[in-house]
Amino acid sequence: MNLPTPLISLKEIDKDIYAKIEYLHPSGSMKHRSIPKLLKTLHLSGELKGINKIAICSAGAAAITTAWAAEKLGYSVIAVLPSITPKQTIKVLKWLGVTCYQVEDKKIAKLMQKLNALNDVYILSQMQDKRLIDHYRDVTKEVVSKLTTVSAITVGIGTGASIMGIGREMNIHQPNCKIVGVEPSEAAIVSGSTWAEHNIPGLAPPMRQSLLDKTLLNNVLTISSEQAWSCAHNVARTSGLFLGPSSGACVSAAIKLRAEGTKGPIVAICACSINDYL
């Protein structure tokens, strides 16, 4: 069972902008909400019979969480990582005993196909497994237990699982709350642009986001990699929170919403810390 994470007012920036600190989970990111529970379900159901390796394509955070969970269940982990994955993330994964393949984006799909052909390997497809979505509903439940009204919530779009779970639950509790997706301006694929390399790990992967239902979103804001990192740095200086770049992007989007006229409480989902990116 996941313990509730803090909801902190960024009052030094705006008294009604809040950061939901999702990187305080044991494995260091919001992926801890879903992956350990899914792996345990797969293990207990017998779906992993004959399997001894879990393979995952990840920007880093999901691979770390998978390693954290798989070790306890007796599985080793293979991580397929994009070329922009920070060295610190690779070090953490190897420290956890993960076999790491860092490859060019265009070669990722081919490598995953090869791994999928191995009889003792299970592919944990965070881009396609719908069972991941509902595990993020608790994020919303925790937010609405603290705030009676939420005008908007900003969530980074990676696989799409977290914004789907958070958004669906928010529509139950506060249907007037705007569900706002956040993606890099360099790779604004949800907004209709073509993918290009960016520097906000965890957002806009170079593959189809099949879990994402765009009809749930009220808006999608694009934030540049430079803006995301700059905002994360500013929050560290003013509020003392060590946000990672995807978290910085969500706070930057919240600030942008305020500048565009959104009134009332805005919540930014901060999925990762800066620790793996320096």
C-alpha atoms as an extended CHARMM CRD file, in Angstrom:
* protein
*
       278  EXT
         1         1  MET       CA              0.0000000000        0.0000000000        0.0000000000  PROA      1               0.0000000000
         2         2  ASN       CA              1.3710000000        3.4210000000       -0.9880000000  PROA      2               0.0000000000
         3         3  LEU       CA              1.4840000000        6.1070000000        1.6760000000  PROA      3               0.0000000000
         4         4  PRO       CA              0.0250000000        9.5050000000        0.6970000000  PROA      4               0.0000000000
         5         5  THR       CA              2.5750000000       11.9180000000       -0.7520000000  PROA      5               0.0000000000
         6         6  PRO       CA              2.7860000000       15.5920000000        0.2910000000  PROA      6               0.0000000000
         7         7  LEU       CA              0.8210000000       18.3700000000       -1.3930000000  PROA      7               0.0000000000
         8         8  ILE       CA              2.9110000000       21.5100000000       -0.9350000000  PROA      8               0.0000000000
         9         9  SER       CA              1.9670000000       25.1140000000       -1.6720000000  PROA      9               0.0000000000
        10        10  LEU       CA              4.5400000000       26.8750000000       -3.8460000000  PROA      10              0.0000000000
        11        11  LYS       CA              3.6190000000       30.0860000000       -2.0510000000  PROA      11              0.0000000000
        12        12  GLU       CA              6.8990000000       31.7640000000       -2.9640000000  PROA      12              0.0000000000
        13        13  ILE       CA              5.7610000000       31.5490000000       -6.5900000000  PROA      13              0.0000000000
        14        14  ASP       CA              1.9550000000       31.5750000000       -6.2220000000  PROA      14              0.0000000000
        15        15  LYS       CA              0.0280000000       30.8200000000       -3.0360000000  PROA      15              0.0000000000
        16        16  ASP       CA             -2.5540000000       28.8070000000       -4.9780000000  PROA      16              0.0000000000
        17        17  ILE       CA             -0.1870000000       26.6190000000       -6.9980000000  PROA      17              0.0000000000
        18        18  TYR       CA              0.5310000000       23.2820000000       -5.3400000000  PROA      18              0.0000000000
        19        19  ALA       CA              3.1360000000       20.6080000000       -6.0230000000  PROA      19              0.0000000000
        20        20  LYS       CA              2.0940000000       16.9860000000       -5.5010000000  PROA      20              0.0000000000
        21        21  ILE       CA              5.4290000000       15.4100000000       -4.5510000000  PROA      21              0.0000000000
        22        22  GLU       CA              5.2820000000       11.9850000000       -6.1840000000  PROA      22              0.0000000000
        23        23  TYR       CA              9.0270000000       11.2790000000       -6.1120000000  PROA      23              0.0000000000
        24        24  LEU       CA              9.0190000000       10.4290000000       -2.3970000000  PROA      24              0.0000000000
        25        25  HSD       CA              7.9340000000        6.8460000000       -3.0150000000  PROA      25              0.0000000000
        26        26  PRO       CA             10.5030000000        4.1550000000       -2.0850000000  PROA      26              0.0000000000
        27        27  SER       CA             11.6620000000        3.6960000000       -5.6900000000  PROA      27              0.0000000000
        28        28  GLY       CA             11.8690000000        7.4410000000       -6.2880000000  PROA      28              0.0000000000
        29        29  SER       CA              9.0890000000        8.2580000000       -8.7480000000  PROA      29              0.0000000000
        30        30  MET       CA              5.3520000000        8.1310000000       -9.4050000000  PROA      30              0.0000000000
        31        31  LYS       CA              5.8610000000        4.8270000000      -11.2610000000  PROA      31              0.0000000000
        32        32  HSD       CA              5.8050000000        3.2820000000       -7.7730000000  PROA      32              0.0000000000
        33        33  ARG       CA              2.0320000000        3.7740000000       -7.7920000000  PROA      33              0.0000000000
        34        34  SER       CA              1.5030000000        1.1850000000      -10.5120000000  PROA      34              0.0000000000
        35        35  ILE       CA              4.3900000000       -1.0940000000      -11.4650000000  PROA      35              0.0000000000
        36        36  PRO       CA              4.9290000000       -2.9600000000       -8.1510000000  PROA      36              0.0000000000
        37        37  LYS       CA              1.1930000000       -3.7180000000       -7.9190000000  PROA      37              0.0000000000
        38        38  LEU       CA              1.0260000000       -4.9290000000      -11.5180000000  PROA      38              0.0000000000
        39        39  LEU       CA              4.0770000000       -7.1640000000      -11.1270000000  PROA      39              0.0000000000
        40        40  LYS       CA              2.7040000000       -8.6700000000       -7.9360000000  PROA      40              0.0000000000
        41        41  THR       CA             -0.6060000000       -9.3780000000       -9.6820000000  PROA      41              0.0000000000
        42        42  LEU       CA              1.1820000000      -11.0380000000      -12.6090000000  PROA      42              0.0000000000
        43        43  HSD       CA              3.3190000000      -13.1000000000      -10.2420000000  PROA      43              0.0000000000
        44        44  LEU       CA              0.4480000000      -14.3250000000       -8.0650000000  PROA      44              0.0000000000
        45        45  SER       CA             -1.7890000000      -15.0870000000      -11.0510000000  PROA      45              0.0000000000
        46        46  GLY       CA              0.7740000000      -17.4350000000      -12.5690000000  PROA      46              0.0000000000
        47        47  GLU       CA              1.1030000000      -15.3160000000      -15.6960000000  PROA      47              0.0000000000
        48        48  LEU       CA              4.8740000000      -15.2350000000      -15.1570000000  PROA      48              0.0000000000
        49        49  LYS       CA              5.2730000000      -19.0140000000      -14.9160000000  PROA      49              0.0000000000
        50        50  GLY       CA              8.5270000000      -20.0020000000      -16.6340000000  PROA      50              0.0000000000
        51        51  ILE       CA              9.7020000000      -16.3940000000      -16.6860000000  PROA      51              0.0000000000
        52        52  ASN       CA             12.8750000000      -15.2850000000      -14.9240000000  PROA      52              0.0000000000
        53        53  LYS       CA             13.5060000000      -11.9130000000      -16.5710000000  PROA      53              0.0000000000
        54        54  ILE       CA             11.3570000000       -8.7860000000      -16.8590000000  PROA      54              0.0000000000
        55        55  ALA       CA             12.2200000000       -6.4690000000      -19.7550000000  PROA      55              0.0000000000
        56        56  ILE       CA             11.0460000000       -2.8760000000      -19.9120000000  PROA      56              0.0000000000
        57        57  CYS       CA             11.5670000000        0.0320000000      -22.2860000000  PROA      57              0.0000000000
        58        58  SER       CA             11.9260000000        3.0940000000      -20.0910000000  PROA      58              0.0000000000
        59        59  ALA       CA             13.4020000000        6.5670000000      -19.8090000000  PROA      59              0.0000000000
        60        60  GLY       CA             14.7450000000        5.4370000000      -16.4300000000  PROA      60              0.0000000000
        61        61  ALA       CA             12.1960000000        5.8770000000      -13.6560000000  PROA      61              0.0000000000
        62        62  ALA       CA             10.0140000000        2.9180000000      -14.6430000000  PROA      62              0.0000000000
        63        63  ALA       CA             13.0630000000        0.6860000000      -14.9850000000  PROA      63              0.0000000000
        64        64  ILE       CA             14.2410000000        1.6250000000      -11.4910000000  PROA      64              0.0000000000
        65        65  THR       CA             10.7970000000        0.8860000000      -10.0410000000  PROA      65              0.0000000000
        66        66  THR       CA             10.6210000000       -2.4010000000      -11.9510000000  PROA      66              0.0000000000
        67        67  ALA       CA             13.9850000000       -3.4370000000      -10.5210000000  PROA      67              0.0000000000
        68        68  TRP       CA             12.8400000000       -2.4620000000       -7.0170000000  PROA      68              0.0000000000
        69        69  ALA       CA              9.7190000000       -4.6200000000       -7.3360000000  PROA      69              0.0000000000
        70        70  ALA       CA             11.0570000000       -7.5320000000       -9.4000000000  PROA      70              0.0000000000
        71        71  GLU       CA             13.9340000000       -8.3150000000       -7.0480000000  PROA      71              0.0000000000
        72        72  LYS       CA             11.4940000000       -9.0430000000       -4.2360000000  PROA      72              0.0000000000
        73        73  LEU       CA              9.6250000000      -11.4970000000       -6.4690000000  PROA      73              0.0000000000
        74        74  GLY       CA             12.7380000000      -13.2810000000       -7.7260000000  PROA      74              0.0000000000
        75        75  TYR       CA             13.0600000000      -11.8330000000      -11.2330000000  PROA      75              0.0000000000
        76        76  SER       CA             16.0040000000      -10.0860000000      -12.8640000000  PROA      76              0.0000000000
        77        77  VAL       CA             15.4350000000       -7.0120000000      -15.0350000000  PROA      77              0.0000000000
        78        78  ILE       CA             16.5060000000       -5.9020000000      -18.5020000000  PROA      78              0.0000000000
        79        79  ALA       CA             16.1500000000       -2.1800000000      -19.2350000000  PROA      79              0.0000000000
        80        80  VAL       CA             16.0890000000       -0.7750000000      -22.7640000000  PROA      80              0.0000000000
        81        81  LEU       CA             16.8960000000        2.9120000000      -22.4660000000  PROA      81              0.0000000000
        82        82  PRO       CA             17.0380000000        5.8540000000      -24.8980000000  PROA      82              0.0000000000
        83        83  SER       CA             20.3250000000        7.5140000000      -25.7390000000  PROA      83              0.0000000000
        84        84  ILE       CA             19.5030000000       10.5960000000      -23.6280000000  PROA      84              0.0000000000
        85        85  THR       CA             19.2020000000        8.5920000000      -20.3880000000  PROA      85              0.0000000000
        86        86  PRO       CA             21.3620000000       10.3430000000      -17.7510000000  PROA      86              0.0000000000
        87        87  LYS       CA             24.5190000000        8.5770000000      -16.5830000000  PROA      87              0.0000000000
        88        88  GLN       CA             23.3150000000        8.7600000000      -12.9850000000  PROA      88              0.0000000000
        89        89  THR       CA             20.2060000000        6.7560000000      -13.8920000000  PROA      89              0.0000000000
        90        90  ILE       CA             22.3490000000        4.0960000000      -15.5690000000  PROA      90              0.0000000000
        91        91  LYS       CA             24.5130000000        3.8970000000      -12.4440000000  PROA      91              0.0000000000
        92        92  VAL       CA             21.4710000000        3.3940000000      -10.2150000000  PROA      92              0.0000000000
        93        93  LEU       CA             20.0870000000        0.6770000000      -12.4830000000  PROA      93              0.0000000000
        94        94  LYS       CA             23.3760000000       -1.2040000000      -12.6070000000  PROA      94              0.0000000000
        95        95  TRP       CA             23.6820000000       -0.8780000000       -8.8300000000  PROA      95              0.0000000000
        96        96  LEU       CA             20.2920000000       -2.5990000000       -8.6320000000  PROA      96              0.0000000000
        97        97  GLY       CA             21.6050000000       -5.4130000000      -10.8320000000  PROA      97              0.0000000000
        98        98  VAL       CA             19.7660000000       -4.4100000000      -14.0020000000  PROA      98              0.0000000000
        99        99  THR       CA             21.1310000000       -5.3510000000      -17.4230000000  PROA      99              0.0000000000
       100       100  CYS       CA             21.0670000000       -2.0700000000      -19.3580000000  PROA      100             0.0000000000
       101       101  TYR       CA             20.9070000000       -1.5130000000      -23.1080000000  PROA      101             0.0000000000
       102       102  GLN       CA             21.1930000000        2.1380000000      -24.0460000000  PROA      102             0.0000000000
       103       103  VAL       CA             20.3530000000        2.4620000000      -27.7420000000  PROA      103             0.0000000000
       104       104  GLU       CA             19.3860000000        4.9970000000      -30.3890000000  PROA      104             0.0000000000
       105       105  ASP       CA             15.6790000000        5.7420000000      -30.4370000000  PROA      105             0.0000000000
       106       106  LYS       CA             15.1510000000        4.2180000000      -33.8870000000  PROA      106             0.0000000000
       107       107  LYS       CA             16.6330000000        0.8920000000      -32.7150000000  PROA      107             0.0000000000
       108       108  ILE       CA             14.5070000000        0.4880000000      -29.5720000000  PROA      108             0.0000000000
       109       109  ALA       CA             11.5660000000       -1.2850000000      -31.2300000000  PROA      109             0.0000000000
       110       110  LYS       CA             13.8150000000       -3.8620000000      -32.9220000000  PROA      110             0.0000000000
       111       111  LEU       CA             15.5940000000       -4.7010000000      -29.6620000000  PROA      111             0.0000000000
       112       112  MET       CA             12.2790000000       -5.0720000000      -27.8270000000  PROA      112             0.0000000000
       113       113  GLN       CA             11.1090000000       -7.4780000000      -30.5390000000  PROA      113             0.0000000000
       114       114  LYS       CA             14.2130000000       -9.6100000000      -30.0310000000  PROA      114             0.0000000000
       115       115  LEU       CA             13.6490000000       -9.7230000000      -26.2770000000  PROA      115             0.0000000000
       116       116  ASN       CA              9.9930000000      -10.5910000000      -26.7890000000  PROA      116             0.0000000000
       117       117  ALA       CA             11.0360000000      -13.6690000000      -28.7630000000  PROA      117             0.0000000000
       118       118  LEU       CA             12.8540000000      -15.1350000000      -25.7320000000  PROA      118             0.0000000000
       119       119  ASN       CA             10.8040000000      -17.6970000000      -23.8020000000  PROA      119             0.0000000000
       120       120  ASP       CA             12.0750000000      -16.7020000000      -20.3540000000  PROA      120             0.0000000000
       121       121  VAL       CA             11.4910000000      -12.9480000000      -20.7850000000  PROA      121             0.0000000000
       122       122  TYR       CA              8.2690000000      -11.0620000000      -20.0110000000  PROA      122             0.0000000000
       123       123  ILE       CA              7.8630000000       -7.6570000000      -21.6510000000  PROA      123             0.0000000000
       124       124  LEU       CA              6.3780000000       -5.1670000000      -19.2140000000  PROA      124             0.0000000000
       125       125  SER       CA              4.7400000000       -2.8450000000      -21.7200000000  PROA      125             0.0000000000
       126       126  GLN       CA              4.0370000000        0.3780000000      -19.8870000000  PROA      126             0.0000000000
       127       127  MET       CA              3.0000000000        1.9170000000      -23.2210000000  PROA      127             0.0000000000
       128       128  GLN       CA              0.1570000000       -0.5730000000      -23.7230000000  PROA      128             0.0000000000
       129       129  ASP       CA             -0.8920000000       -2.2410000000      -20.4740000000  PROA      129             0.0000000000
       130       130  LYS       CA             -4.2210000000       -0.6740000000      -19.4640000000  PROA      130             0.0000000000
       131       131  ARG       CA             -4.0010000000       -2.2710000000      -16.0270000000  PROA      131             0.0000000000
       132       132  LEU       CA             -1.5160000000        0.4300000000      -15.0190000000  PROA      132             0.0000000000
       133       133  ILE       CA             -4.0450000000        3.2500000000      -15.3540000000  PROA      133             0.0000000000
       134       134  ASP       CA             -6.3070000000        2.7080000000      -12.3530000000  PROA      134             0.0000000000
       135       135  HSD       CA             -3.3870000000        2.5920000000       -9.9210000000  PROA      135             0.0000000000
       136       136  TYR       CA             -2.9550000000        6.3500000000      -10.4120000000  PROA      136             0.0000000000
       137       137  ARG       CA             -6.4750000000        7.1750000000       -9.2210000000  PROA      137             0.0000000000
       138       138  ASP       CA             -5.1980000000        7.4120000000       -5.6410000000  PROA      138             0.0000000000
       139       139  VAL       CA             -3.1900000000       10.5140000000       -6.6010000000  PROA      139             0.0000000000
       140       140  THR       CA             -6.4490000000       12.3530000000       -7.2340000000  PROA      140             0.0000000000
       141       141  LYS       CA             -8.0830000000       10.9820000000       -4.0970000000  PROA      141             0.0000000000
       142       142  GLU       CA             -5.2010000000       12.3620000000       -2.0290000000  PROA      142             0.0000000000
       143       143  VAL       CA             -5.4040000000       15.7650000000       -3.7350000000  PROA      143             0.0000000000
       144       144  VAL       CA             -9.1590000000       16.2070000000       -3.2100000000  PROA      144             0.0000000000
       145       145  SER       CA             -8.8270000000       15.1280000000        0.4190000000  PROA      145             0.0000000000
       146       146  LYS       CA             -6.6830000000       18.2540000000        0.9310000000  PROA      146             0.0000000000
       147       147  LEU       CA             -8.3130000000       20.7500000000       -1.4360000000  PROA      147             0.0000000000
       148       148  THR       CA            -12.0660000000       21.2790000000       -1.6210000000  PROA      148             0.0000000000
       149       149  THR       CA            -11.6790000000       22.8770000000       -5.0500000000  PROA      149             0.0000000000
       150       150  VAL       CA             -9.1110000000       22.2670000000       -7.7860000000  PROA      150             0.0000000000
       151       151  SER       CA             -9.3030000000       24.5280000000      -10.8300000000  PROA      151             0.0000000000
       152       152  ALA       CA             -6.7190000000       22.6370000000      -12.8740000000  PROA      152             0.0000000000
       153       153  ILE       CA             -4.2240000000       19.8150000000      -12.5700000000  PROA      153             0.0000000000
       154       154  THR       CA             -1.1110000000       19.5650000000      -14.7590000000  PROA      154             0.0000000000
       155       155  VAL       CA              0.2850000000       16.1200000000      -15.5500000000  PROA      155             0.0000000000
       156       156  GLY       CA              3.2240000000       15.2110000000      -17.7630000000  PROA      156             0.0000000000
       157       157  ILE       CA              2.3730000000       12.9380000000      -20.6910000000  PROA      157             0.0000000000
       158       158  GLY       CA              4.7370000000        9.9930000000      -21.0090000000  PROA      158             0.0000000000
       159       159  THR       CA              2.9900000000        6.6730000000      -21.4720000000  PROA      159             0.0000000000
       160       160  GLY       CA             -0.3430000000        8.3580000000      -20.7740000000  PROA      160             0.0000000000
       161       161  ALA       CA             -1.2240000000        6.0020000000      -17.9110000000  PROA      161             0.0000000000
       162       162  SER       CA             -0.8870000000        8.5000000000      -15.0710000000  PROA      162             0.0000000000
       163       163  ILE       CA             -2.8690000000       11.3240000000      -16.6660000000  PROA      163             0.0000000000
       164       164  MET       CA             -5.6230000000        8.8580000000      -17.6010000000  PROA      164             0.0000000000
       165       165  GLY       CA             -5.9530000000        7.5330000000      -14.0490000000  PROA      165             0.0000000000
       166       166  ILE       CA             -5.6610000000       10.9510000000      -12.4260000000  PROA      166             0.0000000000
       167       167  GLY       CA             -8.0220000000       12.5610000000      -14.9340000000  PROA      167             0.0000000000
       168       168  ARG       CA            -10.7270000000        9.9050000000      -14.7600000000  PROA      168             0.0000000000
       169       169  GLU       CA            -10.8020000000       10.0510000000      -10.9690000000  PROA      169             0.0000000000
       170       170  MET       CA            -10.8190000000       13.8630000000      -10.9640000000  PROA      170             0.0000000000
       171       171  ASN       CA            -13.8590000000       13.8540000000      -13.2530000000  PROA      171             0.0000000000
       172       172  ILE       CA            -15.7000000000       11.8880000000      -10.5700000000  PROA      172             0.0000000000
       173       173  HSD       CA            -14.8070000000       14.1910000000       -7.6760000000  PROA      173             0.0000000000
       174       174  GLN       CA            -14.4760000000       17.6000000000       -9.3490000000  PROA      174             0.0000000000
       175       175  PRO       CA            -15.7690000000       17.4980000000      -12.9310000000  PROA      175             0.0000000000
       176       176  ASN       CA            -15.0760000000       21.2120000000      -13.4400000000  PROA      176             0.0000000000
       177       177  CYS       CA            -11.3500000000       20.7390000000      -12.8620000000  PROA      177             0.0000000000
       178       178  LYS       CA             -9.3020000000       21.1720000000      -16.0500000000  PROA      178             0.0000000000
       179       179  ILE       CA             -7.1710000000       18.1290000000      -16.8990000000  PROA      179             0.0000000000
       180       180  VAL       CA             -4.0700000000       19.5920000000      -18.5290000000  PROA      180             0.0000000000
       181       181  GLY       CA             -1.4520000000       17.4730000000      -20.2440000000  PROA      181             0.0000000000
       182       182  VAL       CA              2.1420000000       18.6690000000      -20.4390000000  PROA      182             0.0000000000
       183       183  GLU       CA              4.6230000000       17.7430000000      -23.1660000000  PROA      183             0.0000000000
       184       184  PRO       CA              7.9540000000       19.0800000000      -24.4980000000  PROA      184             0.0000000000
       185       185  SER       CA              7.6080000000       21.7660000000      -27.1590000000  PROA      185             0.0000000000
       186       186  GLU       CA             10.4070000000       20.0200000000      -29.0720000000  PROA      186             0.0000000000
       187       187  ALA       CA              8.3300000000       16.8200000000      -29.2800000000  PROA      187             0.0000000000
       188       188  ALA       CA              4.7250000000       17.9880000000      -29.0330000000  PROA      188             0.0000000000
       189       189  ILE       CA              3.2870000000       14.8020000000      -30.5100000000  PROA      189             0.0000000000
       190       190  VAL       CA             -0.0450000000       15.0010000000      -28.6620000000  PROA      190             0.0000000000
       191       191  SER       CA             -0.4460000000       18.5300000000      -30.0230000000  PROA      191             0.0000000000
       192       192  GLY       CA              0.1180000000       17.2420000000      -33.5600000000  PROA      192             0.0000000000
       193       193  SER       CA              3.8010000000       17.9430000000      -34.1400000000  PROA      193             0.0000000000
       194       194  THR       CA              6.4360000000       15.3940000000      -35.0960000000  PROA      194             0.0000000000
       195       195  TRP       CA              8.7050000000       13.8410000000      -32.4760000000  PROA      195             0.0000000000
       196       196  ALA       CA             12.2000000000       15.2560000000      -32.0200000000  PROA      196             0.0000000000
       197       197  GLU       CA             14.8500000000       14.7620000000      -29.3750000000  PROA      197             0.0000000000
       198       198  HSD       CA             14.2560000000       16.6990000000      -26.1690000000  PROA      198             0.0000000000
       199       199  ASN       CA             15.6710000000       16.9020000000      -22.6520000000  PROA      199             0.0000000000
       200       200  ILE       CA             12.6900000000       16.1680000000      -20.4140000000  PROA      200             0.0000000000
       201       201  PRO       CA             13.1640000000       12.4700000000      -19.5670000000  PROA      201             0.0000000000
       202       202  GLY       CA              9.9140000000       10.6280000000      -18.9750000000  PROA      202             0.0000000000
       203       203  LEU       CA              7.8100000000       12.7800000000      -21.3030000000  PROA      203             0.0000000000
       204       204  ALA       CA              7.0580000000       12.2960000000      -25.0180000000  PROA      204             0.0000000000
       205       205  PRO       CA              8.6730000000        8.9150000000      -25.6990000000  PROA      205             0.0000000000
       206       206  PRO       CA              9.5420000000        8.1630000000      -29.3450000000  PROA      206             0.0000000000
       207       207  MET       CA              6.6580000000        5.7150000000      -29.7040000000  PROA      207             0.0000000000
       208       208  ARG       CA              2.8660000000        5.6590000000      -29.8830000000  PROA      208             0.0000000000
       209       209  GLN       CA              1.0630000000        6.5690000000      -26.6390000000  PROA      209             0.0000000000
       210       210  SER       CA             -1.7220000000        4.0270000000      -27.0120000000  PROA      210             0.0000000000
       211       211  LEU       CA             -3.0430000000        4.4590000000      -23.4510000000  PROA      211             0.0000000000
       212       212  LEU       CA             -3.7910000000        8.1460000000      -23.9830000000  PROA      212             0.0000000000
       213       213  ASP       CA             -7.3860000000        9.1870000000      -24.6470000000  PROA      213             0.0000000000
       214       214  LYS       CA             -7.1160000000       12.8200000000      -25.7060000000  PROA      214             0.0000000000
       215       215  THR       CA            -10.8490000000       13.3870000000      -25.2210000000  PROA      215             0.0000000000
       216       216  LEU       CA            -10.2440000000       13.3270000000      -21.4540000000  PROA      216             0.0000000000
       217       217  LEU       CA             -7.9180000000       16.3270000000      -21.6650000000  PROA      217             0.0000000000
       218       218  ASN       CA             -9.1510000000       19.8980000000      -21.4800000000  PROA      218             0.0000000000
       219       219  ASN       CA             -5.8490000000       21.2690000000      -22.7160000000  PROA      219             0.0000000000
       220       220  VAL       CA             -2.2890000000       20.3030000000      -23.6230000000  PROA      220             0.0000000000
       221       221  LEU       CA              0.4930000000       22.7730000000      -22.8800000000  PROA      221             0.0000000000
       222       222  THR       CA              3.9500000000       22.6010000000      -24.4100000000  PROA      222             0.0000000000
       223       223  ILE       CA              7.0070000000       23.4870000000      -22.3390000000  PROA      223             0.0000000000
       224       224  SER       CA             10.5310000000       23.6190000000      -23.7440000000  PROA      224             0.0000000000
       225       225  SER       CA             13.3070000000       21.5690000000      -22.1710000000  PROA      225             0.0000000000
       226       226  GLU       CA             15.0350000000       24.7990000000      -21.2010000000  PROA      226             0.0000000000
       227       227  GLN       CA             11.8760000000       26.1020000000      -19.4900000000  PROA      227             0.0000000000
       228       228  ALA       CA             11.4080000000       22.8270000000      -17.6090000000  PROA      228             0.0000000000
       229       229  TRP       CA             14.9390000000       22.7840000000      -16.2250000000  PROA      229             0.0000000000
       230       230  SER       CA             14.8570000000       26.5080000000      -15.4400000000  PROA      230             0.0000000000
       231       231  CYS       CA             11.5720000000       26.1840000000      -13.5430000000  PROA      231             0.0000000000
       232       232  ALA       CA             12.8660000000       23.2040000000      -11.5630000000  PROA      232             0.0000000000
       233       233  HSD       CA             15.9280000000       25.2500000000      -10.6140000000  PROA      233             0.0000000000
       234       234  ASN       CA             13.7750000000       28.2200000000       -9.6090000000  PROA      234             0.0000000000
       235       235  VAL       CA             11.5660000000       26.0380000000       -7.3910000000  PROA      235             0.0000000000
       236       236  ALA       CA             14.6760000000       24.6550000000       -5.6870000000  PROA      236             0.0000000000
       237       237  ARG       CA             15.8970000000       28.1820000000       -4.9390000000  PROA      237             0.0000000000
       238       238  THR       CA             12.5600000000       29.5850000000       -3.7820000000  PROA      238             0.0000000000
       239       239  SER       CA             10.7640000000       26.6180000000       -2.2150000000  PROA      239             0.0000000000
       240       240  GLY       CA             13.5450000000       24.1570000000       -1.4240000000  PROA      240             0.0000000000
       241       241  LEU       CA             12.0070000000       21.3260000000       -3.4540000000  PROA      241             0.0000000000
       242       242  PHE       CA             14.3660000000       19.3350000000       -5.6540000000  PROA      242             0.0000000000
       243       243  LEU       CA             12.1870000000       18.7890000000       -8.7110000000  PROA      243             0.0000000000
       244       244  GLY       CA             13.3120000000       16.9250000000      -11.7990000000  PROA      244             0.0000000000
       245       245  PRO       CA             12.7690000000       18.2890000000      -15.3190000000  PROA      245             0.0000000000
       246       246  SER       CA              9.3650000000       16.6670000000      -15.9120000000  PROA      246             0.0000000000
       247       247  SER       CA              8.2090000000       18.0810000000      -12.5660000000  PROA      247             0.0000000000
       248       248  GLY       CA              9.5860000000       21.4670000000      -13.5780000000  PROA      248             0.0000000000
       249       249  ALA       CA              7.5860000000       21.2340000000      -16.7910000000  PROA      249             0.0000000000
       250       250  CYS       CA              4.3620000000       20.6370000000      -14.8470000000  PROA      250             0.0000000000
       251       251  VAL       CA              4.9930000000       23.5720000000      -12.5120000000  PROA      251             0.0000000000
       252       252  SER       CA              5.8570000000       25.7450000000      -15.5080000000  PROA      252             0.0000000000
       253       253  ALA       CA              2.5570000000       24.7010000000      -17.0890000000  PROA      253             0.0000000000
       254       254  ALA       CA              0.7050000000       25.6400000000      -13.8880000000  PROA      254             0.0000000000
       255       255  ILE       CA              2.3220000000       29.0890000000      -13.9580000000  PROA      255             0.0000000000
       256       256  LYS       CA              1.3470000000       29.4050000000      -17.6210000000  PROA      256             0.0000000000
       257       257  LEU       CA             -2.2750000000       28.5490000000      -16.8070000000  PROA      257             0.0000000000
       258       258  ARG       CA             -2.3360000000       31.2650000000      -14.1720000000  PROA      258             0.0000000000
       259       259  ALA       CA             -0.9170000000       33.8010000000      -16.6340000000  PROA      259             0.0000000000
       260       260  GLU       CA             -3.6270000000       32.7960000000      -19.1150000000  PROA      260             0.0000000000
       261       261  GLY       CA             -6.3480000000       33.5430000000      -16.5570000000  PROA      261             0.0000000000
       262       262  THR       CA             -7.0660000000       30.3430000000      -14.6390000000  PROA      262             0.0000000000
       263       263  LYS       CA             -8.1430000000       31.2700000000      -11.1110000000  PROA      263             0.0000000000
       264       264  GLY       CA             -8.1260000000       29.1730000000       -7.9460000000  PROA      264             0.0000000000
       265       265  PRO       CA             -5.9630000000       26.2270000000       -6.8910000000  PROA      265             0.0000000000
       266       266  ILE       CA             -3.7860000000       24.5890000000       -9.5500000000  PROA      266             0.0000000000
       267       267  VAL       CA             -1.9940000000       21.3170000000       -8.7840000000  PROA      267             0.0000000000
       268       268  ALA       CA              1.2080000000       20.2930000000      -10.5750000000  PROA      268             0.0000000000
       269       269  ILE       CA              2.0210000000       16.5790000000      -10.4440000000  PROA      269             0.0000000000
       270       270  CYS       CA              5.7360000000       16.2860000000       -9.6910000000  PROA      270             0.0000000000
       271       271  ALA       CA              6.6670000000       12.7660000000      -10.7250000000  PROA      271             0.0000000000
       272       272  CYS       CA             10.4530000000       12.8720000000      -10.3720000000  PROA      272             0.0000000000
       273       273  SER       CA             13.2410000000       14.5640000000       -8.4250000000  PROA      273             0.0000000000
       274       274  ILE       CA             16.4520000000       16.1000000000       -9.7140000000  PROA      274             0.0000000000
       275       275  ASN       CA             18.6150000000       13.4300000000       -8.0770000000  PROA      275             0.0000000000
       276       276  ASP       CA             18.8550000000       11.1630000000      -11.1330000000  PROA      276             0.0000000000
       277       277  TYR       CA             19.6090000000       13.9840000000      -13.5540000000  PROA      277             0.0000000000
       278       278  LEU       CA             22.6600000000       15.7710000000      -12.1790000000  PROA      278             0.0000000000
